[in-house]
Amino acid sequence: MKLSLTSPSKIVLLVIDGLGGLPRPETGKTELESAKKTNLNQIAKESICGLIDTVSPGITPGSTPGHLAIFGYDPIKYDIGRGIVEALGIDLDLKPNDIAARGNFCTIDNKGIITDRRAGRISTEKNAELCQLLNKEVAVAGARIVTTTVKEHRFALTLHGKGLSPELTNSDPQQAGVAPQKIEALSSQAQLTAGIVNEFISQAHKCLKSESPANMVLLRGFSQHPNIPTMSKIYRLKPAAIAIYPMYRGLARLIGMQILPPGSNITTQIESLHRYYEDYDFFFIHFKATDSRGEDGNFEAKVQAIEEVDNALPNLLALNPDVLIITGDHSTPATLAGHSWHPVPFMLKSRWCFPDKVKMFSERDCLEGGLGRFPATEVMSLAMANALKLNKFGA
Amino acid sequence: MKLSLTSPSKIVLLVIDGLGGLPRPETGKTELESAKKTNLNQIAKESICGLIDTVSPGITPGSTPGHLAIFGYDPIKYDIGRGIVEALGIDLDLKPNDIAARGNFCTIDNKGIITDRRAGRISTEKNAELCQLLNKEVAVAGARIVTTTVKEHRFALTLHGKGLSPELTNSDPQQAGVAPQKIEALSSQAQLTAGIVNEFISQAHKCLKSESPANMVLLRGFSQHPNIPTMSKIYRLKPAAIAIYPMYRGLARLIGMQILPPGSNITTQIESLHRYYEDYDFFFIHFKATDSRGEDGNFEAKVQAIEEVDNALPNLLALNPDVLIITGDHSTPATLAGHSWHPVPFMLKSRWCFPDKVKMFSERDCLEGGLGRFPATEVMSLAMANALKLNKFGA
């Protein structure tokens, strides 16, 4: 935005992953409506509220487009591969021509059918052992292939070489009960790479055969480093991320955020915010458990995760940031046990926000907020405006 | 709009400049909520209400884009230079290749540092004297350069000649405490013009040296007549403007409005509306004081300005226009003492408007209006529809 200007004011954006929910039939209340959340409600009273659509009404966002939209990037224009986000999340230094994919260690039976896509979520230590084995034993002509441990069953696969292309289908069918798929080239330039990756999978299969429970790999999201402008470039901000999960760190790094040490939970994340508060003017804090518990279909546990955030908020409010935004990247209703398309509660508190009548932070209350229902790509303009970091448009 | 048709019905659009505000901390009420405004409230009861974003949520509009959007022009597509608006506002007849800039007479100290960008708002008479001096004494090879008095410290600079380009930076740094900037060419075709303008500034500096308090010029907004379709062409309307301030007259002329004599205040503007009511079918009435008092940070005076409009309304209502729209081009909260990004109250009264539940004309009440929050570029479609000046779309 040409109108952006640098100033000392601070913006804090707290993304509560998978925040939005649906009413539980027994009570008619959503997770947010069921949680004890004094602090979130108090902030709502002092905020302008609304509901955001991160991609588009009716579209269920993945984590990457959900976050990109909140950061002001059109998530349809910037369709970032999962592989690249996973690789950046563990600090891999990727060159423009390198290819990255997201890998799972999985379990297949003796007919080659996937019985567990996550191999019972093996330990990160076991994962490291398997990656070491693959890096030592597997060698394919035409590319240097490296596997790097992410967490539990997840690893990053990177291909380094000449003439490689990410235009490939996935081997991961994203369901159990079927065999891994053969990787296909989506363009003629990708034929060579498809051959290389299929040979890698074949060798990995042999190499892992006698392992248990993880005896196979699944690959998806082949991608290259995208040409995406940084937040500093667009907004003239000095942004930092306080995120625990690798993928969100990778995403933040991709758009030029500095990665700060998060510690192990929301309390230590907010302590980190205190420690680095003077050094940056935009902070992205990511809280994951709401999404994880929603995906587990565990309504009560998601309610507890919301309460965990609420309890940590007084120490954040103590900093009195010029702009505080609390929202989510998508809804993850426990009743659906997965991401969903429902719009996500949003609130923005600042000296200049013009608070509306909303008194509770929930899906239903935010619907009556002063911002109404709006596209998440407008969030950054609102953040910048309320931080008085935007010049006037036109004469 | 291909659907437009000409009919005898009348549309009156009253733009209360900088209308929207923010709550004053002492009372929790905005300027509109604090004003005694029986007529505005009565109109709200009979209207469909809403809130408009003139440029985009979070973006603070200048006066030109704010008005263009209400007239139905995409303000990002039609980014009109300040120079051209200023020149048209004083009836200068510009040819397509002429260049115009907005000029300020200012005060600089003996080190060349700007001490007052407006030279204490010198009188219009003094301004005329200085323009005469410059037009007589300054002569630059390559272009005929004319300065024309606008008001107080403001003048229009016009360049007439061959091969000129408006792609120039400003000399006006828009702040005191620094020196005027050298004009730079933004493209290779503008090199010649940059040289001409810098030579003009240098000669003007010498010429004004012994004057006081205005001893220098500042220039900004170099621009040419834009290629913009008229309202008659788009809407098949015969539009007229009743505006006192030159800039708004310039803007209205730019899109093909006839300029009617406004007198000196909102009462005489409405008298002019009566006088010319039969001759046109669209009237734009512009009221400035709300914006000026908001920019002064004078909450009480802005409240009084709103009351001044309210008092003048019965004579407007006496005409019973087929469509009456009352809104603003942007918000100018007195607490912020400047334009802001907050959406602007809007109401439309007509036989066919389907009034909503709104009983008061204010930011908070309009949020609950039947139009919700919507882009100002939709205002003209609503005006035309309610005036029954639009054909059906499609079979």
Contacts between the chains, C-beta under 8 A, distances in Angstrom:
chain1	res1	chain2	res2	distance
A	3	B	59	7.2
A	352	B	22	6.8
A	352	B	333	8.0
A	352	B	336	6.6
A	352	B	340	7.3
A	354	B	22	5.6
A	354	B	23	7.1
A	354	B	342	6.0
A	354	B	363	7.1
A	356	B	364	7.6
A	356	B	367	7.1
A	357	B	364	7.7
A	370	B	367	5.9
A	371	B	57	7.8
A	371	B	373	7.8
A	372	B	372	6.2
A	372	B	373	5.3
A	374	B	57	6.7
A	378	B	56	7.5
A	378	B	57	4.7
A	378	B	58	6.2
A	380	B	58	7.8
A	381	B	56	6.7
A	381	B	57	6.1
A	381	B	58	2.9
A	381	B	59	6.2
A	381	B	341	7.8
A	382	B	57	6.2
A	382	B	58	4.4
A	382	B	341	7.8
A	383	B	58	7.8
A	384	B	58	6.6
A	385	B	58	4.2
A	385	B	59	7.2
A	385	B	60	6.8
A	385	B	340	7.8
A	385	B	341	4.3
A	390	B	58	7.1
A	390	B	59	7.0
A	390	B	60	6.4
A	390	B	341	7.4
A	391	B	60	7.6
A	392	B	60	4.7
A	392	B	61	7.1
A	392	B	62	5.1
A	392	B	338	8.0
A	392	B	339	5.6
A	393	B	55	5.3
A	393	B	59	5.1
A	393	B	60	6.5
A	393	B	61	5.6
A	393	B	62	6.0
A	393	B	65	5.8
A	393	B	75	7.6
A	394	B	55	7.6
A	394	B	61	6.4
A	394	B	62	3.6
A	394	B	63	7.8
A	394	B	64	5.0
A	394	B	65	3.8
A	394	B	66	7.8
A	394	B	75	6.5
A	394	B	79	6.5
A	394	B	80	7.5
A	395	B	62	4.8
A	395	B	63	6.9
A	395	B	64	5.0
A	395	B	80	7.4
A	395	B	81	7.2
A	395	B	82	3.4
A	395	B	85	6.5
A	395	B	102	7.6
A	395	B	221	5.8
